[in-house]
Every structure is written in C-alpha cells, then in structure tokens.
Amino acid sequence: MAFVNEFIPPEDVEKYHLAEIDKRFVVGGTNARDWTIDRERDIYLRNVANGGGGDPDIRNQTTWTLYWRGDLLVLRLDLLDGHGGRGEPGWSHWLLVRLRGSSGLPAHLKAQKEQILDILKEALIAYKDFGVYSTNTDYSVTLDIAEGCTL
C-alpha cells in the first residue's frame, strides 16, 4: 500500500492519541483534521502548524508530525518554492530545518536515517500541494536538509 491523503477517522484520533498531540501546537492546539497515511507501514505525516499571516519571513515555515511505527517525530519544514495549477502536475522544494527540536532522531532510529528521509519525501509527494485538498496530478518534491539540522 502507498500513502493516501484522507480526513482522519475518529477511531484513528483515539488510536494515535491525536487530541493529546494537538495540544502541543499553536495556542489552543492544532486544527489539522487530515493526514497522509500509509496504514500497512504504520506511518503518517500531518501538517500541524503553519507560519503566521503575511510575514514573508515566516509564512512558509511549517510544523509537521511524522509518526514512524510508534515514534512521533516533530519536524520543521520550510517551503522554499513550488508550482502547479489545478489539474496540472506540480512540484515543491522543501527544507528540513529541525527534527525533534534540534535533538535529531532518537538513538534507536539513527541507523534508519536514510529510510526515514526517503519515507518523508514519499509522504510529501503523496501530500502534493495541499493534502486532501490537492488538485495536482503528478507531483515531485525536492527535499534539502538545512546545514544546522541534526539528524
């Protein structure tokens, strides 16, 4: 099975403890009700916060959770560029700025670093430009790692 974009079913809100996780993001919690999930591999990607308002320096700063087979990783991804109209192919260029604050992967996941980065890219490709609301056909992603990002 591959990643799919969907609204989060109520039983998964409970299974993955999303109400508790949501409280950690933005004042009053996140309102993210959709995700990109691969149920067979028990992995999901969810955009939980976006940069604020019209400030061009922060509006493309986003916070995501990547659930990796029992481990919740919090990522900051900055959208550097992207393009693709409705019903057309699209692309985006992301920069991984932080992983778990600045602490990087937990020790027991360090050996899986490349696999986790590949899965992140795969999930971003499936997410396309806007998850369940995406209208792009084909999609490609460039994922760069910030110089100071600890993996």
C-alpha positions as CSV (number, residue, x, y, z in Angstrom):
1,M,0.0,0.0,0.0
2,A,1.1,3.6,-0.6
3,F,0.4,6.9,1.2
4,V,-3.1,8.3,0.8
5,N,-4.5,11.7,1.8
6,E,-7.6,11.4,3.9
7,F,-9.6,13.1,6.7
8,I,-8.7,11.4,10.0
9,P,-11.3,8.9,11.1
10,P,-12.5,9.2,14.7
11,E,-11.1,5.8,15.6
12,D,-7.6,6.9,14.5
13,V,-7.9,10.1,16.6
14,E,-8.1,7.8,19.6
15,K,-5.7,5.1,18.4
16,Y,-2.9,7.7,17.7
17,H,-3.7,9.9,20.7
18,L,-4.1,12.9,18.4
19,A,-6.1,15.0,20.9
20,E,-3.1,14.9,23.2
21,I,-0.7,15.6,20.4
22,D,-2.8,18.5,19.1
23,K,-2.5,20.4,22.4
24,R,1.3,20.8,21.8
25,F,0.9,23.0,18.8
26,V,-0.2,26.6,18.4
27,V,-2.1,28.4,21.1
28,G,-5.2,26.4,21.7
29,G,-3.9,23.4,19.7
30,T,-3.9,22.5,16.1
31,N,-6.9,22.1,13.9
32,A,-5.3,19.6,11.5
33,R,-8.0,17.1,10.6
34,D,-6.4,15.4,7.6
35,W,-3.2,13.5,7.1
36,T,-1.1,11.5,4.6
37,I,-1.0,7.9,5.9
38,D,0.3,4.5,4.9
39,R,-1.6,2.1,7.1
40,E,0.4,-1.0,6.1
41,R,3.7,0.5,7.3
42,D,2.1,2.4,10.2
43,I,3.4,5.7,9.2
44,Y,1.7,9.1,8.8
45,L,2.6,12.7,8.1
46,R,0.5,15.5,9.3
47,N,0.8,19.3,9.0
48,V,0.1,20.6,12.4
49,A,1.1,24.3,12.2
50,N,1.8,26.9,9.5
51,G,3.8,30.2,9.7
52,G,1.8,33.3,10.6
53,G,0.0,35.7,8.5
54,G,1.5,37.9,5.8
55,D,5.1,38.0,7.2
56,P,7.1,36.7,4.2
57,D,9.9,35.5,6.6
58,I,7.7,33.0,8.4
59,R,4.6,32.2,6.3
60,N,6.3,29.2,4.7
61,Q,7.6,27.8,7.9
62,T,5.5,24.7,8.8
63,T,5.5,22.1,11.6
64,W,4.6,18.5,10.9
65,T,4.4,15.3,12.8
66,L,5.8,12.2,11.3
67,Y,4.6,9.1,13.0
68,W,7.1,6.3,12.4
69,R,6.0,2.9,13.7
70,G,5.4,4.0,17.2
71,D,7.7,7.1,17.3
72,L,6.4,10.6,16.9
73,L,8.9,12.9,15.2
74,V,8.2,16.6,15.1
75,L,9.7,18.4,12.0
76,R,10.0,21.9,10.9
77,L,9.9,22.1,7.1
78,D,10.2,25.4,5.2
79,L,8.5,25.6,1.8
80,L,11.2,27.2,-0.4
81,D,9.2,27.1,-3.7
82,G,6.5,25.3,-5.5
83,H,4.3,25.4,-8.5
84,G,1.4,23.6,-10.1
85,G,-2.1,24.7,-11.1
86,R,-5.4,22.8,-10.7
87,G,-5.4,19.6,-12.6
88,E,-1.8,20.0,-13.6
89,P,1.5,18.5,-12.5
90,G,3.1,20.2,-9.6
91,W,6.3,20.3,-7.5
92,S,7.6,21.7,-4.3
93,H,11.0,22.4,-2.8
94,W,11.2,21.8,1.0
95,L,14.0,22.4,3.5
96,L,14.1,20.2,6.6
97,V,15.2,22.8,9.3
98,R,14.7,20.9,12.5
99,L,13.9,17.4,13.7
100,R,12.6,16.9,17.2
101,G,13.6,20.5,18.1
102,S,17.3,20.3,17.5
103,S,18.0,16.9,19.0
104,G,17.6,14.8,15.8
105,L,16.5,11.2,15.6
106,P,16.3,9.1,18.8
107,A,19.2,6.8,19.2
108,H,17.2,3.7,18.2
109,L,16.3,5.3,14.9
110,K,19.7,6.7,13.8
111,A,20.5,3.6,11.7
112,Q,17.3,4.2,9.8
113,K,18.0,7.8,9.0
114,E,18.1,7.4,5.2
115,Q,15.0,5.3,5.2
116,I,13.1,7.9,7.3
117,L,14.2,10.7,4.9
118,D,13.1,8.6,1.9
119,I,9.7,8.0,3.6
120,L,9.3,11.7,4.4
121,K,9.9,12.5,0.8
122,E,7.5,9.8,-0.4
123,A,4.8,11.2,2.0
124,L,5.4,14.8,0.8
125,I,5.0,13.6,-2.8
126,A,1.7,12.0,-1.9
127,Y,0.7,15.1,0.1
128,K,1.3,17.2,-3.1
129,D,0.5,20.8,-2.6
130,F,-2.3,20.6,0.0
131,G,-3.1,17.0,1.1
132,V,-6.8,16.1,0.8
133,Y,-7.4,19.4,-0.9
134,S,-4.8,18.9,-3.6
135,T,-5.8,19.1,-7.2
136,N,-2.5,18.4,-8.8
137,T,-2.0,15.3,-10.9
138,D,1.6,14.2,-10.9
139,Y,3.9,15.7,-8.3
140,S,7.6,15.9,-7.5
141,V,9.5,17.0,-4.4
142,T,13.0,18.2,-3.7
143,L,13.9,17.8,0.0
144,D,17.0,19.5,1.3
145,I,18.5,19.3,4.8
146,A,19.4,22.6,6.5
147,E,23.1,23.0,7.4
148,G,22.3,23.1,11.1
149,C,19.7,20.3,11.1
150,T,20.8,17.4,13.3
151,L,19.7,14.0,12.1
